[in-house]
Amino acid sequence: MVLDRKLVDGIVNSEKIEDILHYISQLTTLSSQDAKYFSEKVCQVVNLVLDDLLGNKDFAYGILDVLWCVVGRNLLDGDAGGSLIYSLLMLALENNCPVQLLRQTMVCANQILRSKQALYAFFDIGKETSSIMLHLGKMLFNTGDYETQAVILEAVFRLSNPSNRKYWSEKWFPSDQLKEQFLNFKPEEFELECRKFLNSLNSTQGSSRRVYSFICKSVTFGGYKVQKPYDSDLWVDFNLDGQSLSLYCADLNRDEHVSNSQSLWETIMLEKNNVVYCSTAFGVNQEYQLINIQLNRPCADLIGNSTSHKIHGNNVLIVLPEDDIVHSLLQNIYGEMYQGQVVASSQSYDDSNEENPNVSKLETEINSNQPFTVSSTVRKSFSVLAFVRIGRNIFKCSLIMNGALCNEIFHM
């Protein structure tokens, strides 16, 4: 495909997001030179409109979809990339930036930060970059969403280097324990180190804590019993600001012939706007509790990969050690969708295999208390064209990292 540069200039100057999206769909067929030219034009538009994005969230998500398609081809470096990093971080630091928009903004910023030229250009902007760094590290304490904390922490490591991390640790972290953990952090094992560090950070928050993390005994997702990631536990995070539960497990799409040490991590987000019903069963086997969640869409829709043949229905069962705070956390996150305890504490539960009849029995008893009408409300698509969903799937995949990828990302 040959790019009509005059037409592109007209489209970009008029800031028509639909027309920009149309050209984005053709990025894979453009020559490298034309694709780079178009990408730089898109970034100019983004820099101009970023200040207005918080007032129009639909447009904001559309712009970030566009950016993801652009940065996915690694077409941004030098001044264009540095300028865009600056604009994205400024957007992320806005006080009223919703946590979902913050997360996607930081993912885009991290992708651009993979370019050393863009990173150097960002720091050439001036002294404001030090203020951005200062506030970015402190955001870890007031962001009540584990996945968002993780991408912020990723940016912190991309923007710092071994020679200045001691300086920044003194600015960011009040406790000696957090400073030591930060300085001993191994970026090449990012997922494992991130879990340890953020668990410690969140545990220091006391009454202002916004993320609570628990190790699950088991998780059944759409009838499929998920496995824990290699060399880690099966974690679930209760995100008060994100109004979600996030689950971290082994890649649901992994090849059985691939060793566990080579498999990726999968992130499953159970957001409030995807939940129609939630309940708990306390006293399961005297020491565990069961969380039962019914979604308003098939479970397979939340992962968007080729594992859909393994995953059926719209129910999620999470078994974890009893903790009295779980009840109030679910009430805070899911509001009226949370129906409290619905089965007797004497109910037994056995999850020793994926198709254990006790699982079906318990699920049936719980579901008998659920409303017959299922809400059809689903998250509104922020994209006007179908191909942008490709960008969203790439965005989700970017959150799944393994050791080899982290080695490449954080090579310094």
LINTA-V214465 format. One record per run of one state. SS is the DSSP state (~ for helix, > for strand, _ for the rest). FROM is the first residue (numbers start at 1). TO is the last residue. If there is no record, write none. Layout:
ss/from/to
SS/FROM/TO
SS/FROM/TO
This chain:
ss/from/to
_/1/4
~/5/14
_/15/16
~/17/24
_/25/26
~/27/29
_/30/31
~/32/55
_/56/56
~/57/71
_/72/77
~/78/92
_/93/98
~/99/112
_/113/115
~/116/123
_/124/127
~/128/141
_/142/145
~/146/159
_/160/164
~/165/172
_/173/175
~/176/183
_/184/186
~/187/203
_/204/205
~/206/208
_/209/210
>/211/221
_/222/223
>/224/225
_/226/234
>/235/239
_/240/243
>/244/250
_/251/259
~/260/262
_/263/264
>/265/271
~/272/274
>/275/284
_/285/287
>/288/295
_/296/298
~/299/302
_/303/305
~/306/309
_/310/314
>/315/321
_/322/324
~/325/337
>/338/341
_/342/356
~/357/367
_/368/387
~/388/398
_/399/402
~/403/409
_/410/412
